[in-house]
Amino acid sequence: MRKSRLLAGAAVVVAAAATGCVIAVSGTTQATAAAQEPSVRTATVERGVLSDQISQSGALTYRARPDGSPYRVFNRARGTYTELPGRGDQVDCGGVLYRVDNKPVLLLCGSTPAYRSLSQGHSGPDVAELNANLVHLGYATRAQLNLPFDSFSAATSAALRKLQAKLGEAQTGSLALGRVVFLPQSVRIATVSGELGASAWPGAPILSATSDTLEVQLALDPSQQRAVRKGDRVQVTLPSNTSVAGRVDRVGRVAQAPAGQNSGAAGATIPVSIRLSRPGRAGGLDQAPVKVNITTKGVSNALNVPVTAIVGRSGGGFAVEVVRAGGRRDLVPVKLGLFDTAAGRVQVEGNLRVGERVVVPSS
């Protein structure tokens, strides 16, 4: 019995998008006898895992706040800037961040900004941060300061005098406002706005900083926000054309308008941060362009065929051309599911079995 099929020259166009794929067909159909056809190229119907991907450009940079912005440091001391860090310098918690009137301003780890002078009798989260740093730096034990830990006790004052002696400062046992800066972690200097020899005024911005850990940041179209989830697998192609794996670490909840534009929907994007599994492979690059492929979802047990095996049916819908025993070919209607753009395969539902051969175009 003769079967109808699409001519091998029929044009099949597959346009992949984040929400699905569209296949358009042009050409004519004619009845042919399979025995009259020359040998054709085929591929196997398989069952397995398929994944979808989002591909776009990103920037390699250093981790900071959840929205991608750096930490900003405001000076609280009064005098003259006599020492400033340089861009790219790394400062650990307990290290000197800068100097005013040749007096050190220390970086301490903590999330509560310094907002007051501290002395014996004070209590609060800023005191707890001070105590934690004194323990971390070895000037006291937790047992000595745990009475309770958020109180500025005589033990806190004694530990602080040890720190002041180490720095060559007057051993007052109290902490004046402007002598420390609290940031969540050790930092890498991103920019310096203060100037050496300039007047230091309380409240003036002096520098911005990040962590010393590289990550990838990208601006996601809001329509793709629901597709990307924390923990999604990522492949990052570096400027050197080498690849490094990663995971989506943070997905913003609020769309952001590009700098210099009025707020509104047009041009707004969702910030996404990607943690690299081996950041050392990036070689210390900063603000370098990278290509990002995010694997956003998958099907674990999908019947699938190559995308190029899909043809359009003359009456509408899609089909694959199955090669039967003896070279006979049948058009089998299929319903399309997930497209795996990286593997070049598509999920199908229809009267197909694993191991059957389907016709694909010759390359």
LUMBA-987551 format. One record per residue (C-alpha): x, y, z; residue in three letters. Coordinates in steps of 0.25 Angstrom, whole numbers, plus 2048, in hexadecimal, padded with zeros to 3 digits. Each point is the difference from the previous one (the first is absolute). Layout:
BEGIN
XYZALA;...
***
This chain:
BEGIN
800800800MET;80580E7FCARG;80280A80BLYS;80080F800SER;80C807805ARG;80680E800LEU;80B8037F6LEU;80E7FF806ALA;80280E7FAGLY;7F5806809ALA;80580B809ALA;7FF7FE80FVAL;80280C808VAL;8027FF80FVAL;80080C809ALA;8037FE80EALA;7FB80980BALA;7FF80080FALA;7F17FD7FFTHR;8017F57F5GLY;8037FE7F2CYS;7F98027F3VAL;8027F77F4ILE;7FC8057F2ALA;7FF7F87F3VAL;8008047F2SER;8017F77F3GLY;7F77F57F9THR;7FC7F2803THR;8007F47F6GLN;7FE7F1801ALA;80C7F87FETHR;8047F1801ALA;80A7FE80BALA;8077F67F8ALA;80380A7F5GLN;80780980BGLU;80F801802PRO;8057FC80DSER;7FE80B80BVAL;80680580CARG;7F97FC80DTHR;80180280FALA;7FB7F880CTHR;7F3803808VAL;80580180FGLU;7FB80180EARG;80880880AGLY;80380E806VAL;7FD80D7F9LEU;80380E805SER;7FC80E7FBASP;80A80B801GLN;80180F800ILE;80C8067F9SER;80580F801GLN;80B809804SER;80580380EGLY;80B807807ALA;80B7FA809LEU;80180880CTHR;8027FF80FTYR;7F57FC80AARG;7FA80B809ALA;7F2803804ARG;7F47F77FCPRO;7FC80A7F5ASP;80E8007FAGLY;80480E806SER;80D802808PRO;80180380ETYR;80180F802ARG;80980680BVAL;7FD80D807PHE;80B807808ASN;7FC80480FARG;80D806804ALA;80480F7FFARG;80E8047FBGLY;8087FE7F4THR;8017F37F7TYR;80F7FC802THR;7FF7F17FBGLU;7F67FA7F6LEU;7FF7F37F9PRO;8027FD7F2GLY;7F67FA7F6ARG;8017F1801GLY;80780080EASP;7FA7F5809GLN;7FE80380FVAL;7FC7F680AASP;7F880280CCYS;80980680BGLY;8088077F5GLY;80280E7FEVAL;7F78067F6LEU;80580E7FFTYR;80680B809ARG;7FB80D805VAL;80B80A806ASP;8097F3800ASN;7F67F9809LYS;7FB7F27FBPRO;7F27FD7FCVAL;7FE7F2802LEU;7F77F67F8LEU;7F87F7809LEU;7F67F57FCCYS;7F2803802GLY;7F28047FASER;7FD80C809THR;80680D7FCPRO;80980780AALA;7F780C805TYR;80480380EARG;80C800809SER;8017F4809LEU;8057FE80ESER;7FD7F880DGLN;7F17FF803GLY;7FB8007F2HIS;7F97F57FASER;7FA7FC7F2GLY;8037F97F3PRO;80C80A7FDASP;8067FC80DVAL;7FD7F17FDALA;8088027F3GLU;80B807807LEU;8017F480AASN;8007F67F4ALA;80C8077F9ASN;80880180DLEU;7FE7F1802VAL;8037FD7F1HIS;80D809801LEU;8057F980CGLY;7FF80B80BTYR;7F67F8808ALA;7F87F3801THR;7F17FE7FEARG;7FF7FB80EALA;80680D805GLN;7F68097F9LEU;7F47F8800ASN;7F980780CLEU;7F88027F8PRO;8078017F2PHE;7F980D7FCASP;80480880CSER;80D809801PHE;8067FA80DSER;80D802807ALA;8057F47F8ALA;7FD8087F3THR;80780C805SER;80C7F8803ALA;8007F97F3ALA;7FF80D7F8LEU;80C806808ARG;8087F47FBLYS;7FC8037F1LEU;80380F802GLN;80E7FD806ALA;8027F77F3LYS;7FD80C7F8LEU;80880A807GLY;7F4807805GLU;7FC80680DALA;7FB7F5809GLN;7F2806804THR;7F87F3800GLY;7F58077F9SER;7FD8017F1LEU;7FE80E7FAALA;7F68027F4LEU;8088007F3GLY;80B7F6805ARG;7FA7F47FAVAL;7F77FC7F4VAL;7F77F4800PHE;7FE7F87F3LEU;7FB7F27FFPRO;80D7FA7FCGLN;80E8037FBSER;8008087F4VAL;8078037F3ARG;80080F7FDILE;7F88047F3ALA;80180F800THR;80680B808VAL;7F980E801SER;80880680BGLY;80D8077FDGLU;80D800807LEU;80280D807GLY;7F18047FFALA;7F880480CSER;7F87F4806ALA;7F2803804TRP;7F77F8808PRO;7F57FA7F6GLY;8098017F4ALA;8017F47F6PRO;80E7FB7FFILE;8007F37F9LEU;7F87F47FBSER;8047F2802ALA;7FC7F17FCTHR;8047F3805SER;80C7F97FAASP;7F87F57F9THR;7FD8007F1LEU;7F27FE7FBGLU;7F88037F4VAL;7F580A7FFGLN;7F68017F5LEU;7F38087FDALA;7F57F77FDLEU;7F38037F9ASP;7F4801809PRO;7F97F67F8SER;80A7F5803GLN;80080380FGLN;7F77F4803ARG;8097F77F8ALA;80D802808VAL;8017FB80EARG;80B80080ALYS;8087F37FEGLY;7FE7FF7F1ASP;80D7FB7F9ARG;80880A7F8VAL;80B7FF7F6GLN;80980D7FFVAL;8098027F4THR;80B809804LEU;80780A7F7PRO;80B7F67FESER;7F67F77FAASN;8017F680CTHR;7F47FC807SER;7FD7FF80FVAL;7F47FA807ALA;7F780880AGLY;7F2801807ARG;7F680B800VAL;80280680EASP;7F780C800ARG;7F48047F8VAL;7FA80E802GLY;7F2802803ARG;7FF80E7FBVAL;8028057F2ALA;80B80B7FFGLN;80080B7F5ALA;80E8027F9PRO;80880C806ALA;7FC80D7F9GLY;7F27FC7FCGLN;7F3804807ASN;7FA7F5808SER;7F67F77F9GLY;7FD7F37F9ALA;8088037F3ALA;80E7FB801GLY;7FF7FB80FALA;8077F3803THR;8017F680CILE;80E7FF806PRO;8067F2801VAL;80D7FC807SER;8077F37FDILE;80A7F9809ARG;80C7F97F9LEU;8047F3804SER;80F8037FEARG;80180F800PRO;80F7FF7FFGLY;7FF7FC7F2ARG;7FB80E7FCALA;80E805803GLY;7FC80C808GLY;7F98077F4LEU;7F680B804ASP;7F58067F8GLN;8037F67F5ALA;7F57FC7F6PRO;7FC7F1801VAL;7F67F77F9LYS;7F67F9809VAL;7F87F47FEASN;7F57FD80BILE;7FA7F2800THR;7F2804805THR;7F87F4800LYS;8007F17FBGLY;7F87F47FEVAL;8067F3806SER;7F97F57F7ASN;7FD8077F3ALA;7FD7F87F3LEU;8088097F6ASN;8068017F2VAL;80980A7F9PRO;7FA80E7FDVAL;8047FE7F2THR;7F77F47FFALA;7F3808802ILE;7F88037F3VAL;7F38077FEGLY;7F37F87FCARG;7F98057F4SER;7F3801808GLY;80780780CGLY;8087FB80CGLY;80D7F9800PHE;8057F27FDALA;80D7F87FFVAL;8037F67F4GLU;8037F2806VAL;8087F67F8VAL;7F97F3801ARG;8057F27FCALA;8037FE7F1GLY;80380F7FFGLY;7F1804801ARG;7FD80E806ARG;7F5805808ASP;7FC80E804LEU;7FD7FF80FVAL;7F880C806PRO;80780580DVAL;7FD80B80ALYS;80D808804LEU;80480380EGLY;80D805806LEU;80B8057F7PHE;80E7FD804ASP;80880A7F8THR;80E7FC805ALA;7FD7F17FCALA;7F88047F4GLY;7F57F6804ARG;7F1802803VAL;7F67F9808GLN;7F57F97F8VAL;7F37F8803GLU;7FB7F77F6GLY;7FF7F17FBASN;8107FF801LEU;8097F6807ARG;80E801805VAL;80A7FB7F6GLY;7F78037F4GLU;8078087F5ARG;7FC80D7FBVAL;8048087F3VAL;80980C802VAL;8068097F5PRO;80D7FD7FBSER;80B809804SER;
***
